[in-house]
């Protein structure tokens, strides 16, 4: 039982460790002193990151900044030297590189730590929240450096003219001598094996002696020249520090140096080398410009950079370094390659959709027109329009009714004649427009005829009841009131015909 519990505990520790410590920060574990520069790196699992960020911190003895990132990671715009915010797919487990410099000399040997505060990462498509950690490096050992200036015990007082040479030269040394400067440093090639001096003193009574190796060894050689006055009470020393180079090495003239000590492109690795002058860099399609940080070997040299904006595939970035004395110019070239832009089909898709919609609209219009031609109701309305375009009913053509009726026969004849004229007028209208008259019009006309027959029946009934005498005004008014409802029915039926077309009305 205890064995199983032990195995379970070990397994749990392994799982927790692998999840919690997925990334680590490591630094160069050598011993450093003030002024030294060393590197650190963040390494861990490779993934497709939409966020990989953190803040670089360190002890007071150090100053650390982001130097480079793994190819495939893109440095976002809000990144700084002490804060990084990245995204992309790294090609190496070594994700981020830092450069640290010892900026403070400890009183005694000390240990320093580099940290990444709020180290945050999240992978594309992950359902989990962002994970945060604090990364700390192992201890970086910093030793105390004795930076006190060495005490120069050699006599340097040249206020007495008798202690100064008027001339002091050497054919092997490339120097410009001045009697008021007492120290010189110079380099010579490997081929120079011995140094000889030629001199003249201001005071012929003074003496000159040389101490040190005039036959040079490879490396540093210190030659001191002492001048003593006539009585030997005073002397002054002129020192020449001669560096003999190894075979194949060349003399370094700082003012003529037009080379770089370092060249860094944040977010990209170009593998800078002092003897390499052509480089390549691959950018994603979204990147249009980059920053380049350079440090010349001689601080007074000037550096100019062109072609870092609006980058396209095949562009060349030129870094030009000019020496301080303007005698030399060195050119570094960075060839740019970029991913092809993704094709945008949105314009084509919109055009196709609009074209389909336009064609569909035309098709719907044609189908609707054909369907309307077969619609009987629409045919009725069309025919009615044709009817209404015929002659309108002329009310003035109807003769006025005779209100004086003398006999029963006379009343019947007058009413019969008026009714007959109305019927004839309606029939005349129907006959004029009967070419394409529909069933509904015929039915309405039939109703009108029926109403007129009913009117005639009423008139005949009135005639049978009225005596064979002249009617007075009251009786005539009674007959008109009997006929009025029937005339109203006739007008209503005629109005129904007119209402078949709302745009035109037939005047009665």
Secondary structure, DSSP 8 states (H G I E B T S, - for coil): -HHHHHHHHHHHHHHHHHHHTSEEEEE--S-B-TT-EEEEEEEE---EEEEEEEEEEE-TTEEEEEEEE-TTEEE-TT--SSEEEEEEE-SSSEEEEEEEEE-S--SS-EEE-EEEEEEEEEETT--S--EEEEEE---EEE-----------S-----SGGGSEEEEE-TTS-----TT--EEEEEE-TT--B---EEEESSTTSEEEEES-SB--SEEEEEEEEEE-TTSS-EEEEEEEEEE--TT-----GGG---EEEEEBTTB-----TT--EEEEEE-TT------EEEESSTTSEEEEE--SS--TT-EEEEEEE-TTSS-EEEEEEEEEE-------HHHHHHHHHHHHHHHHHHHHHHHHHHHHT-HHHHHHHHHHHHHTS----GGGS--------SHHHHHHHHHHHHHHHHHHHHHHHHHT-SS--HHHHHHHHHHHHHHHHHHHHHHHHHHHS-SS---HHHHHHHHHHHHHHHHHHHHHHHHHHHTSTT-----
